[in-house]
Amino acid sequence: MVPDREVIGGRLALLEEYLQHLAPLAQLDVQAFAGEPRNYGAAERFLQLAIEALFDIGTHCIAALALPRPAKYADIVPARADASIIRLETAARLESLAGFRNLLVHEYARLDRRRVHEFLNTRLDDLRAFAADVAGYLRTLEQERGGRD
C-alpha cells in the first residue's frame, strides 16, 4: 500500500495556509508580538495546527507503508526519515517539534511568549523544508507508478 496523495496533499495545503498566516507574525518585534493577545494567540494556534498537520502526514504515511507504529509523537519524525519520506537533515531540524507541540497543547498557561516568537523566527523554514521533502516524496511515488493510481 502507498500513502494517499490526496490526503497528504490536503494536509500540505493546510500546512502552507498556516505558514502564510504565521509569516507576518514572525516579522513583528518581540514587544509588538508579546504585547498583543491577537498576535500571540493566533501564532500559538496556527503553530499548533501546522505541527498537527505535519504529524498527521507522518502517521498517515506510517500506516500506509505498514511501518511500525511509533510509541510517541517524538518518534514520528525519525520514522519518516527512515522511510525516506523526508531527508535526514530535515528530521534532525524537526527533532524537538513534538516537545514544542506539547508545550502549546498542555503547557499553554505557562508558555513564554518570547519562546513562541523565537520559534516563529527560527523554525518556520524547518516546516517549509518538511513540506518540500514530502512534496518531493509524492513526486517520486508518481514517477515510480508512472502517474497511475
N, C-alpha and C positions, 0 to 999 in steps of 0.2 A: 504494500500500500504506500501511496505517496501523499504528502501534505496537499490539502485542498488550496489551490491557488486563489480561489475567491475568498475563502476565509482569511487567508494570510493577507491578501491584497486589501481586504476591508479593514483589517487591523492596522496595516501600514498606512492606509489613508487617514485613519483616525489619529495615528501617531503623528503624521505630518500636520494635521489640523491642530493638534495640541502644541506642537513645536512652533507653529505660526503664532499662536496666542502667547506663548512664552517668550518669544524673541524680543518684543518691545519691553516686556517687564525686566528682562536681563539688562537692558540699556539704561535703566534708571539707576541713579546713585543709591547707595545703601540707605541713606536717610529718607529719600523720597519713597523708596520701596518699603522700608520697615515702618514708616510713619503713616502709611495709608492702608487701612484694612482691606480695601478692594484690591490693592496691588498684591499683598502677600497672600490674601485669601485665594485669589484667582491663581496665583503661581503655585501655591500648595496643591490646589485641586487639580490643575492641569498637569503638574508633575506626577501626581498620583495616577491620573488616568494614563499618561504616557508610559509610565513604568508598568502599569497593569496591561496595557496593550502589548508591550514587549514580552511580558511573561505569558500572556495569552498565546502569542505566536509560538513561543517556546514550548508550552505544554501541548499545543496542537501538533507541532512537528514531532515531539517526542512520542505522542500517542500514535500518530500516523505512521511513523517509522518503526513502531513497536520497540522503542528503546526502553531500557529500564527506567521506571518511574523515579524521579528524584525524591529524596526524603524531605527536602525543604526547598524553599524558594531559592536560596543561595546556590543550590546545585543545578538549577535550570540552565543558567548561562553556560557553565562548563560543559554540560551535556550537549548543548547546541554546537559548541566549538568542536567537541569530539566527533560529532556527526557531520562536520564540515558545512554547517548551515551558516555559521559566522566564522570570521577569522579568529585565530588565537589571540591576536593583538586586540581585537575588539572585545573579546571575552575578558581579557585582563583589564581593560579600561572599565568594564561594567561590573567588575568583581564585587564592589561594595554596594551595588544598586539595591539588593534585597534589604540590606540594613537601612538604607535611606528610606525605602518604601515603608519599612516597619516603623520608622520614626514618624512619617507622615500619617500613617494609619492608626498607630497605637499610642504614640507619644506626642500627639498634636498639641496638647495643652502646655507642654514644656519645650516645644520646638523653638530653637533660636532663629529668629528671622534673618539674622546675618548669615547663618549657615545656609538657609534656603537661597538667599541672594548669591552667595558664593557658588552654590551648586548651579544656579542659572548661568553664571558667568564662566563656569569651568567645565560643565558636564553635558550641555546640550549637544555639543559636537559628538559626544560618545553615543547619544541616542540616534543622531543622524548617521553615524558610522554603522550602527546596528541595522538601521533601515536599509542602507545601501548594501550591506552584506546580504541581508535576506532577499532583497530585490535581485541581486546577482545570483543567489541560490535558485530563485524561481526561474530566472532566465536559463540557467544551466539545466534545470529539470525540463523546461520546454524544449531545449535543443536536444536533450537525450531522448525525449519522447517524440521528436520530430514534429512538435506543435500539435500532436494528437491529444485528445482527452481520453 
